[in-house]
Amino acid sequence: MPSRKTGEIIKGLLKKGFIRKDSDHVYLHYYTLKKEKTRIFTKVSHGSKEYGNKMLCLMARQLKLSLPEFIDLIDCPMGQKEYEKKLKEKGR
């Protein structure tokens, strides 16, 4: 069962075109390679230090990915170009 620290999740997504917006939570909105804002986003709670399998699955769904794809996105095997390709394949 995978788990990731919130800092690792945020850091990984920021490298892939996500922009951070802080409020009651940390919101991460996806911007394309052309710097266009999309409707794809997720959020991370300020109080959570680590996310387990259940929360990672929910975040993956928000980003239109499977859990293994999401783990690849935050751990860096999947780059921004590959992420956009997957989104286009899924009609997003």
ChimeraX attribute file (.defattr): number of C-alpha atoms within 10 A of each C-alpha:
attribute: neighborCount
match mode: 1-to-1
recipient: residues
	/A:1	5
	/A:2	12
	/A:3	13
	/A:4	17
	/A:5	12
	/A:6	17
	/A:7	13
	/A:8	14
	/A:9	19
	/A:10	19
	/A:11	14
	/A:12	19
	/A:13	24
	/A:14	16
	/A:15	14
	/A:16	22
	/A:17	21
	/A:18	23
	/A:19	17
	/A:20	17
	/A:21	12
	/A:22	12
	/A:23	9
	/A:24	10
	/A:25	13
	/A:26	16
	/A:27	18
	/A:28	20
	/A:29	20
	/A:30	22
	/A:31	19
	/A:32	15
	/A:33	12
	/A:34	7
	/A:35	9
	/A:36	8
	/A:37	15
	/A:38	12
	/A:39	11
	/A:40	15
	/A:41	18
	/A:42	19
	/A:43	17
	/A:44	21
	/A:45	15
	/A:46	12
	/A:47	8
	/A:48	10
	/A:49	12
	/A:50	16
	/A:51	18
	/A:52	12
	/A:53	13
	/A:54	13
	/A:55	14
	/A:56	21
	/A:57	19
	/A:58	15
	/A:59	20
	/A:60	19
	/A:61	14
	/A:62	15
	/A:63	19
	/A:64	19
	/A:65	19
	/A:66	16
	/A:67	18
	/A:68	12
	/A:69	17
	/A:70	22
	/A:71	21
	/A:72	15
	/A:73	22
	/A:74	20
	/A:75	16
	/A:76	14
	/A:77	10
	/A:78	15
	/A:79	17
	/A:80	18
	/A:81	13
	/A:82	13
	/A:83	21
	/A:84	16
	/A:85	12
	/A:86	15
	/A:87	15
	/A:88	10
	/A:89	9
	/A:90	10
	/A:91	8
	/A:92	12
